[in-house]
Amino acid sequence: MKPIYLKMNSFGSFVDQEIDFSRLKENLFLICGDTGSGKSTIFDAIVFALYGQAGSQYRSKYNFQSEFAPLDLVPMVKFVFEIQHQTYTIVRKPKHKRLKKRKSSKEPYTFVNETVELFLENGTVLNQKEADIEIEKIVGLTKSQFMQIAMIAQGEFRELLKSDSDKKREMFRKLFHTEKYNTIIEILKEKLTALNHQLNEMKMFVTLQVSQIQGMDSSQYFEAVKNGQLSFLESFLNELELKFEKQKEEYEVSVFHLEKILKQKEEINTKYIKANTLFESFQKLEKSKEEYSQLMNQKMDMDQLAEKIQKLSFCFEIQREYDWLIRYQKDLEKIQMDIQKEEKNLPVLEQNWKYLKTEKDKIQLEYEHNLKVYSSFEQKSFRILEAFDHLKELYETISKKEEDLKKKKEQFRLLERSCQKLVQELEYHEKIKEKYKDSLERYNERKEKINEILVIEDKIKGCLSLEEEYNQKEKEILNYEKEVQNLNRIYQNSKEKADASFQLYIASQAGILAKHLKENEPCPVCGSFHHPKLCSLPEQWISKEKMDEDNQKCEQLKSELLKKAASLKAYKENLNELNQKIQIKWNECFEKVQIYKKEEIQSYISDTRKQLEKEMDIKKKEYQQYLSSDQKWNQLLKKKEEEQTIKQNISNVLISLREQIQSLNQNVLSIQKEIKPYQSKEELILEIKEKKDILVKKEKEYQNIQNQLMNLQKEKIQCESVLKENQKKAIDLEWDMKKQKEVVHSKFEQYKIKKEDYLKYLKENTKEQYEIDKKEWEAYNSKLHSLETLIQSLSYLEKEEKPDIQKLKVELDRIFKEAENQIQIHHEMERIVKQNENVFYQLKENHQKRNEVISLQMRYEKLYRKLSGTMSKDAKMDIETFVQRYYLKQILVKANRRFEKLSAYQFHLVLKDLDDFGKVRNEGLDLMVHSLITNQYRDVSSLSGGESFMAALSLALGMADQIQETQGALHLNMMFIDEGFGSLDQVSLQQAIRILKEMATEEKCIGIISHVSELKGQIEQQLVVSKNEKGSRAKWHFD
């Protein structure tokens, strides 16, 4: 990914800022400015555009809106970038405040949620979640990975260098997604916990089951297993199996005894049931005979009662028929009275009906005459009423038309006056336009001159900045020369000391050799046999080790002196190049303005710029006045044309209104002739009402008499109908009475009862007493019959002998008790055998499952302890750290390539050796520093500030390379490095810049965010960020 363009509106400290990265000629640039000016906000904007989150951990995703911008300016970041020759544009707006359209004293603003749009090269536009998913897919990185690759933030990469293994593990977990390995450990831990819980449940189950076993109190393993010592469980199960077989044999014996007793019980019980049945039959027979004898003693009284009941039943039946005869007689008398009443009323009704009929015919003739007169008058009056209404409408219409005519005349007069004013204003604005028509051209001419002045002014500022840099470097070179001179003196002294040590060592060796030489014996050095002048041993002598040590120190100082001399020469050459560059830039400025003095050119540029700006303001105002007049002139011209059109329309309307009023007046005259008999509409309405009232009155009279006639007719018809119906009923009742008399007479003859006896029986006996006597007789007769039937059915007992039931009862109770005791013994033995059998098989099954669970638990525990790094003899390193250690090794390979160069091949980063691990904490990701000079290893915390920065920078760059490599097809060709260069010395700074320049190839874009002044002279492309009371501004400077 390569940035092309960035725009920020009301974002952070920027109000309205555009940054065009396509202007970069080289891919290494510097973002510089004062502390707090907004340098890091540029990277925050890129991260926000991509991920909707802040790049810095200190900025919330909800406080992006600028405090310097008005609330009506919507916060927005637009980021254009290129990946694999495809261009993408992201426009993202954060959650922000917006002024409410309706002002409220409580809350004057409201919040607008975040929005995002992704514009693809084919024209497709994605929104919200679709856009976020597609952006991460295009970039190929999560936000945390992007921050590690694309941004080495101030201070954060040093924490990675010096943090312990636990903190590194958390960071690598996010970058390389190694949490799955920690998940494996957690799953194993949960599995182990579940297995231990399962074993505890099995143990509780065993102890509970064992406590339910009966008959094992004397067992040596019973108490041990019952107390939770499951190591004895298998021996206990073997013992329990033997005991179980013995209990089953005892149970079979008890079953045999129980079956024998139950058989005896069944035989005795059957014998007792038969004897008891026979005994009960004897008792029932004796009781039935005794009751039968008592009933026979009552037979005479019951026969008399039966005779009385029969006679009373005949009397009650005759009474029912006689009651019907009396009822018929009463109904006949009532109907005969109704017939007499209707016969009297019918002639009166007939006479009244004839009278009303005559009156009705008379009123009908009068009503029809009045109706005909009213209908004729009504038709005529309706036409006159319509004429009155039409006349009123015409008067109203004429009034409105006259009012409209008056208004249109006034409007026409005002338009004539307005047109005259418009003509005067048009002439005025034409003069203004003619006066200022060249103001835009003059304004642009001065603007171009100001741009030229600004370019020269920027170059002068660059020259002054380079001169300051030159003076600073000149001072540094002077100090460096003094250091070289001091080192040269030290080296000369050391060389003299080394030469003296060499001479002293030679003299000492010669003195030692001469001490052992003898005349006529060969010298081991020159081979001479004569030794005329022997060398004497000096007072002070030196060993070869001491001489070598002095020589080594001298050589080291010489090497250091040569290095410093070479560096001094390079610094002076750079200083000369810088001086030449300064002279060339000043000459360019002199040539532009033809002034060759620095003091004069600065004064000239400042005065010229101010004069041009003043003239620009004047021309700008003139041009604005020209535009305003032009716009006003066009508006007035358009308005004049519109008013001319309106004026013509009004003239046409005036003519039309006059014609309409004349026509309406003629219609009024014709209507007035038609309504001449009446003075007003109300007079006509009053006459209509009077005639209508007369008609309604006659209509009500006719209707009333007609209703009376209809009611009288209905009453007459009803009277005739009732008379006929009653006459028919009277005939029917006379016939029914005759028939009923015959029925009563036949009943007396049938039952042979005289009327005197009949009346006597009814007087002496009530119907209630009759019913009581009848029920008594029926109960007696039913009981007598049932006893005769029962005695007849038990007649066979005369041949049987009565059994001794008490003796059989005693024998039966004895056998029942014996059987009950034997059943209890049997059930108890059966319960014990079944319970022990059930417990035995459950314990056996549980024992097998427990062995399987223990085996599985041992395997899981071994695997868990190995992967979690809790094995007692191994180093404390879990599998996630082991995997991350592999990634860190790959990172260190890439990091050391840069760290060796930055440290002048002095240091090398390595992982802590496994053999050096402690047993208390995880040290799998701890880093050590290997000194390539002394071959010693030490902790990274011992590095100095500059060394720590170089190591951390190398580690961060190596991490970025590794993440990019693991992402496969990822092409992230951008990186920002935020601060940290202030802790480097001059040589290390030069080395760091050289490495970053090597990284900044044609496809890799690197931005350094720093306020270190030395970087400004080393990096020509600079994005300078400044801040004032109006917010931050960023501007490209290219030297």
Residue pairs with C-beta under 8 A, 6 or more apart in sequence:
1 81
1 82
1 83
1 139
1 971
1 972
1 973
1 974
2 21
2 81
2 82
2 83
2 973
2 974
2 1003
2 1005
3 21
3 46
3 79
3 80
3 81
3 974
3 1005
4 20
4 21
4 22
4 80
4 81
4 82
4 87
5 18
5 19
5 20
5 21
5 22
5 78
5 79
5 80
6 18
6 19
6 21
6 42
6 45
6 46
6 49
6 77
6 78
6 79
6 80
7 17
7 18
7 19
7 76
7 77
7 78
7 79
8 14
8 16
8 17
8 41
8 45
8 76
8 77
9 15
9 16
9 69
9 73
9 74
9 75
9 76
9 77
10 16
10 65
10 66
10 69
10 73
10 74
10 75
10 76
10 96
11 17
11 41
11 45
11 48
11 64
11 65
11 66
11 75
11 76
11 77
11 94
12 38
12 41
12 44
12 45
12 64
12 66
12 1032
13 37
13 38
13 41
13 66
13 67
13 68
13 1027
13 1031
13 1032
14 38
14 41
14 45
14 66
14 1031
14 1032
14 1033
14 1034
15 66
15 68
15 69
15 73
15 1030
15 1031
15 1032
16 69
16 73
17 1032
17 1033
17 1034
19 42
19 1023
19 1034
19 1036
20 1036
21 1005
23 1036
23 1038
24 1005
24 1021
25 1021
25 1038
26 1000
26 1020
26 1021
27 1000
27 1001
27 1002
27 1003
27 1004
27 1005
27 1006
28 996
28 997
28 1000
28 1006
28 1008
28 1019
28 1021
29 1005
29 1006
29 1007
29 1008
29 1019
29 1021
29 1022
29 1023
30 1007
30 1008
30 1010
30 1015
30 1016
30 1019
30 1021
30 1022
30 1023
31 39
31 42
31 976
31 1007
31 1008
31 1009
31 1010
31 1022
31 1023
31 1025
31 1034
32 39
32 1009
32 1010
32 1011
32 1015
32 1016
32 1022
32 1023
32 1024
32 1025
33 39
33 1011
33 1024
33 1025
33 1026
33 1027
34 1011
34 1026
34 1027
35 1011
36 1027
37 1025
37 1026
37 1027
37 1032
38 1025
38 1027
38 1032
38 1034
39 978
39 1009
39 1011
39 1025
40 55
40 56
40 153
40 154
40 978
40 1009
41 1032
42 1009
42 1023
42 1025
42 1034
43 55
43 151
43 976
43 978
43 1007
43 1009
44 54
44 55
44 56
44 59
45 77
45 79
46 55
46 79
46 150
47 53
47 54
47 55
47 143
47 146
47 147
47 151
48 54
48 55
48 61
48 64
48 77
48 92
48 94
49 77
49 78
49 79
49 90
49 92
50 79
50 90
50 135
50 139
50 143
50 146
51 132
51 135
51 136
51 143
51 146
52 61
52 92
52 94
52 114
52 116
52 132
53 61
53 143
54 60
54 61
54 64
55 147
55 151
55 153
56 153
61 94
61 95
62 94
62 95
64 75
64 94
64 96
65 75
65 94
65 96
65 97
66 75
66 1031
68 1030
68 1031
69 75
69 1031
71 97
71 98
71 99
71 109
72 98
72 99
74 93
74 96
74 98
74 112
75 93
75 94
75 96
76 91
76 92
76 93
77 90
77 91
77 92
77 93
77 94
78 89
78 90
78 91
79 89
79 90
79 92
80 87
80 88
80 89
80 90
81 87
81 88
82 88
83 138
83 139
83 971
84 971
86 121
87 121
88 118
88 119
88 120
88 121
88 138
89 118
89 119
90 116
90 117
90 118
90 119
90 131
90 135
91 116
91 117
91 119
92 114
92 115
92 116
92 117
93 112
93 114
93 115
93 116
94 114
95 111
95 112
95 113
95 114
96 111
96 112
97 109
97 110
97 111
97 112
98 109
98 110
98 111
98 112
99 108
99 109
100 107
100 108
100 109
100 110
115 127
115 128
116 127
116 128
116 131
116 132
117 125
117 126
117 127
117 131
118 125
118 126
118 127
118 130
118 131
118 134
118 135
119 125
120 126
126 134
136 142
139 146
139 972
140 967
140 968
140 969
140 970
140 972
141 149
141 963
141 967
141 970
141 972
142 174
144 174
144 175
145 174
145 175
145 963
145 967
146 972
147 153
148 175
148 956
148 959
148 960
148 963
149 959
149 960
149 963
149 964
149 972
149 975
150 960
150 972
150 974
150 975
150 976
151 975
151 976
151 978
152 953
152 956
152 957
152 960
152 975
152 976
152 977
152 978
152 980
153 978
154 978
154 979
154 980
154 1009
155 979
155 980
157 952
157 953
157 955
157 956
157 980
158 948
158 949
158 952
158 980
159 167
160 168
160 171
160 952
160 955
160 956
160 959
161 927
161 940
161 948
161 951
161 952
161 955
162 940
162 941
162 948
163 171
164 921
164 923
164 925
164 926
165 881
165 921
165 922
165 923
165 924
165 925
165 926
166 921
166 922
168 884
168 888
168 925
169 880
169 881
169 884
169 922
169 925
172 178
172 884
172 887
172 888
172 925
173 179
173 182
173 880
173 884
175 959
175 963
176 883
176 884
176 887
176 963
176 966
178 880
178 883
178 884
179 880
181 867
181 878
181 879
181 880
181 883
182 878
182 880
184 867
184 879
185 864
185 867
185 868
185 878
185 879
185 880
188 860
188 863
188 864
188 867
188 868
189 864
189 868
191 860
192 857
192 860
192 861
192 864
195 853
195 856
195 857
195 860
196 857
198 853
199 850
199 853
199 854
199 857
202 846
202 849
202 850
202 853
203 228
203 230
205 846
206 225
206 230
206 233
206 843
206 846
207 225
207 226
207 227
207 228
209 839
209 842
209 843
209 846
210 222
210 225
210 226
210 236
210 839
210 843
211 226
212 835
212 839
213 222
213 240
213 835
213 836
213 839
214 832
214 835
214 836
215 243
215 247
215 832
215 836
216 222
216 239
216 240
216 243
219 236
219 239
219 240
219 243
221 232
221 235
221 236
221 239
222 236
224 232
224 236
225 232
225 233
225 236
230 850
233 843
233 847
234 847
237 840
237 843
237 844
237 847
240 836
240 839
240 840
240 843
241 840
243 836
244 833
244 836
244 837
244 840
247 829
247 832
247 833
247 836
248 833
250 829
251 829
251 830
251 833
254 822
254 825
254 826
254 829
255 826
257 822
258 819
258 822
258 823
258 826
261 815
261 818
261 819
261 822
262 819
264 815
264 819
265 815
265 816
265 818
265 819
268 808
268 811
268 812
268 815
269 812
269 815
271 808
272 808
272 809
272 811
272 812
275 803
275 804
275 805
275 808
276 805
276 808
278 800
278 802
278 803
279 802
279 803
279 805
281 794
281 797
282 797
282 800
282 802
284 790
284 794
285 790
285 791
285 794
285 797
288 787
288 790
288 791
288 794
289 791
291 783
291 787
292 784
292 787
292 788
292 791
295 780
295 783
295 784
295 787
298 780
302 777
302 780
302 781
305 773
305 776
305 777
306 777
308 773
309 770
309 773
309 774
309 777
311 753
311 761
312 761
312 765
312 770
313 770
314 747
314 751
314 753
315 753
315 758
315 761
315 762
316 767
316 770
317 747
317 751
318 744
318 747
318 748
318 751
318 753
318 758
319 762
321 740
321 743
321 744
321 747
322 744
324 740
325 737
325 740
325 741
325 744
328 733
328 736
328 737
328 740
329 737
331 729
331 733
332 730
332 733
332 734
332 737
335 726
335 729
335 730
335 733
336 730
338 722
338 726
339 723
339 726
339 727
339 730
342 719
342 722
342 723
342 726
343 723
345 719
346 716
346 719
346 720
346 723
349 712
349 715
349 716
349 719
350 716
352 712
353 709
353 712
353 713
353 716
356 705
356 708
356 709
356 712
357 709
359 705
360 702
360 705
360 706
360 709
363 698
363 701
363 702
363 705
364 702
366 698
367 695
367 698
367 699
367 701
367 702
370 694
370 695
370 698
371 695
371 699
373 691
374 691
374 692
374 694
374 695
377 688
377 691
378 688
381 684
381 687
381 688
383 674
384 674
384 675
384 678
384 684
385 681
385 684
385 685
387 671
387 674
387 675
388 675
388 680
388 681
388 684
389 681
390 671
391 668
391 671
391 672
391 675
394 664
394 667
394 668
394 671
395 668
397 664
398 661
398 664
398 665
398 668
401 657
401 660
401 661
401 664
402 661
404 653
404 657
405 654
405 657
405 658
405 661
408 650
408 653
408 654
408 657
409 654
411 650
412 647
412 650
412 651
412 654
415 643
415 646
415 647
415 650
416 647
418 643
419 640
419 643
419 644
419 647
422 636
422 639
422 640
422 643
423 640
425 632
425 636
426 633
426 636
426 637
426 640
429 629
429 630
429 632
429 633
429 636
430 633
432 625
432 626
432 629
433 626
433 629
433 630
433 633
436 622
436 623
436 625
436 626
436 629
437 626
439 619
439 622
439 623
439 625
439 626
440 619
440 623
440 626
442 619
443 616
443 619
443 620
443 622
443 623
446 612
446 615
446 616
446 619
447 616
449 608
449 612
450 609
450 612
450 613
450 616
452 592
453 605
453 608
453 609
453 612
454 609
456 589
456 592
456 593
456 605
457 605
457 609
458 1037
459 585
459 588
459 589
460 589
460 601
460 602
460 605
462 585
462 1037
462 1039
463 582
463 585
463 586
463 589
465 1016
466 578
466 581
466 582
466 585
466 1017
466 1039
467 582
469 578
469 1013
469 1016
469 1017
470 575
470 578
470 579
470 582
472 1013
473 571
473 574
473 575
473 578
473 1017
474 575
476 571
476 986
477 568
477 571
477 572
477 575
480 564
480 567
480 568
480 571
481 568
483 564
484 561
484 564
484 565
484 568
487 557
487 560
487 561
487 564
488 561
490 557
491 554
491 557
491 558
491 561
494 550
494 553
494 554
494 557
495 554
495 558
497 550
497 554
498 547
498 550
498 551
498 553
498 554
501 542
501 546
501 547
501 550
501 551
502 547
502 551
504 538
504 540
504 541
504 542
504 547
505 541
505 542
505 543
505 544
505 547
507 535
507 538
507 541
508 537
508 538
508 541
508 542
510 535
511 535
511 536
511 537
511 538
511 541
512 537
513 523
513 524
513 525
513 535
514 531
514 534
514 535
514 536
514 537
515 537
517 523
517 531
517 534
519 529
519 530
519 531
520 529
520 530
521 529
522 528
522 529
523 529
523 531
567 987
578 1017
586 598
589 601
590 596
590 601
593 601
593 604
593 605
595 601
595 604
678 684
748 754
748 755
748 758
864 870
865 871
866 874
867 878
867 879
868 878
868 879
869 875
869 876
869 877
869 878
869 879
869 881
869 922
869 924
870 876
875 914
875 917
875 919
875 923
875 924
876 917
876 918
876 919
876 920
876 921
876 922
876 923
877 885
877 914
877 917
877 922
877 923
877 924
878 922
878 924
881 922
881 924
881 925
882 924
884 924
884 925
885 911
885 924
885 925
887 962
887 966
888 911
888 925
889 911
890 962
890 965
891 955
891 958
891 959
891 961
891 962
892 909
892 910
892 911
892 955
892 958
893 958
894 957
894 958
894 961
894 962
895 909
895 954
895 955
895 957
895 958
895 959
896 908
896 909
896 954
896 958
897 958
898 953
898 954
898 957
898 958
898 995
899 907
899 908
899 909
899 950
899 951
899 954
899 955
900 907
900 908
900 932
901 991
901 995
902 950
902 953
902 954
902 988
902 991
902 992
902 995
903 947
903 950
903 951
904 987
904 991
905 932
906 931
906 932
906 933
907 929
907 930
907 931
907 932
907 943
907 947
907 951
908 929
908 930
908 931
908 932
909 927
909 928
909 929
909 930
909 940
909 951
909 954
909 955
910 927
910 928
910 929
910 930
910 937
911 924
911 925
911 926
911 927
911 928
912 923
912 924
912 926
912 927
912 928
916 923
917 923
917 924
927 940
928 937
928 938
928 939
928 940
929 937
929 938
929 939
929 940
929 942
929 943
929 951
930 936
930 937
931 937
931 938
940 948
940 951
943 951
945 983
946 983
946 984
946 985
946 988
948 983
949 980
949 981
949 983
949 984
950 984
950 988
950 992
952 980
953 977
953 980
953 992
957 999
960 975
964 970
964 972
971 1003
973 1003
973 1004
973 1005
974 1004
974 1005
974 1006
974 1007
975 999
975 1004
975 1005
975 1006
975 1007
976 1006
976 1007
976 1008
976 1009
977 996
977 1006
977 1007
977 1008
977 1009
977 1010
978 1009
978 1010
979 1009
979 1010
979 1011
980 1010
981 989
981 992
981 1008
981 1010
981 1012
981 1014
981 1015
982 1010
982 1012
984 992
986 1014
989 1012
989 1014
989 1015
989 1018
990 1018
993 1015
993 1018
993 1019
996 1006
996 1008
999 1006
1000 1006
1007 1023
1008 1015
1008 1019
1016 1022
1020 1038
1020 1039
1021 1036
1021 1037
1021 1038
1022 1036
1022 1037
1022 1038
1022 1039
1023 1034
1023 1035
1023 1036
1023 1037
1024 1034
1024 1035
1024 1036
1024 1037
1025 1032
1025 1033
1025 1034
1026 1032
1026 1033
1026 1035
1027 1033
